[in-house]
């Protein structure tokens, strides 16, 4: 019986976390926060390492395909009148300012992500409830 319960638990832990389509989701693992939204087969991912987790890693923004987790190597995010080139990390003053501004903008407006001739919309649905405000942000920033 213990083996069966352990097998079920291990299976459940190995299932990838899925975000509700078009809604922001918060996750926490190994001392690190992560925020993501899925739209049209892509995931906009905000990695937020903390001092309790990966203290030597910086916060980052990435775009991946949801079907195979393949990273999109170059993209732009347009939101609230600002445009950001991705992927990027908060490992410099400019990177940190872009990171903080992006999260603040995502809390207020829909985002359009463009890459390889494609355009994917990420709505602001529940972003204000999920994404951290700057004063309460626990992310590793330079």
N, C-alpha and C positions, 0 to 999 in steps of 0.2 A: 504494500500500500504506500509506504514512504517513497519507493522508487517511482511509482505512478504519479504521486503528487509532485515530486521533484521534477519529473519529466515535463509535466504540464506547466509548472512554474518556469522552467528554462525555455520552453517553447514560447510562452507568453512574453518573456523578456527579450526574445530574439526578434519579435515582430517590429518592423520599423514604425516609428511614430508618424501618423498621418495627420495633417492639418485638415480641418474642414475646409472644403473648397471656398476660396475667397475670404476666409476669416483668419485673423492672426491667432497664433497659438504660442504659448510659453512652455518651455521645457527646462528641465534641470537635471544634470547628470554629472557625476564626478566633480561636484563643486563648481560647475560652470552653468551659466544661464544661456538659453538660446531662444530666439524668437523667429518665427517663420510663418509664411503664408503660401499656400499653393494656388496656382491659377493656370488653366490651360496647359497642364502637363509640366509646369515649372514651379520651382520653389525658390522664393526670395528668402534667404537665410541670414540672420544676424547672430553671429557668435559673440558671446559676452563672457569671456573668461573672468574669473574672480580671484581674489587673493587666496581664497580657500581651495580653489581648483588649480587651474594652470596659471600660477602666478607669473610665469615668465612669458606667457603668450599675450598678444594684444587682441582687442576686439576687432571684428572683421565683418564684411558684407560680401556675400557670394550669391550666385545664381546657379541652380542645378536642375537637371531634368529629373522629374520624379520617378520615371520608369526604371532608370538605371543609375541614378545619382551622379551622372556625368556632369562635370563642371563646365559652365559656359565661361570661356577664357576672357572674353571682352564684351562688355555691355554698358549701357548708360541707363540711369534712372532719372526720370524727370518727375518732380513732385513739388507742388506749391511754389512754382516759379523758379526752382533751382534744378540744376542738372549735375549729376555725379557720375564719374567714370568708375566702373567696377571691373573686377573686384578690387576692394581696397581694405587696408588695415588702419587702425588708429595707433600707428607706431611713430607718428611725427605730430608736430603741432597742427599742420594742415590736415593730416589724416584724422586727428582727433576732432578738430572743428567740423570737418565734413561728416564724421560719424554722428556727432551730437546733433548737428543741423538736420541730417537725414532722418534720424529717429523723431525729432521734433516735427518735421514736415510730414512724416508718415502718420503721425497721430492726428494731423489736421486735414489731409487731402489724399485723394487717390493717386497712385503712382503708375507711370507708364514705363516699362522696361523694354529697351530696344536692343536687338543684337541680330547679326546675320540676316538682315532684311525682315525680321519678325518684330512684332510688337505685342507685348503681354501686359494686360492691366491688372494691377493689384489694388483692390479697394481698401478704403480706410475702415471697413466694417470692424467694429470692436477694437481698433488699434489704440484708441485713447485709453481703453481699460487694460490692455495687455502690455503695450510698449512702455518702458519706464520714462518718467520725466527726468530731466537732467539732474535736479537736486537729489533724486533718490537712486540714481544710476550706480550700480555696483560694479560696472565693467572695468577692466584694466584699460586705462587710457594713459597716453603719454602726457 
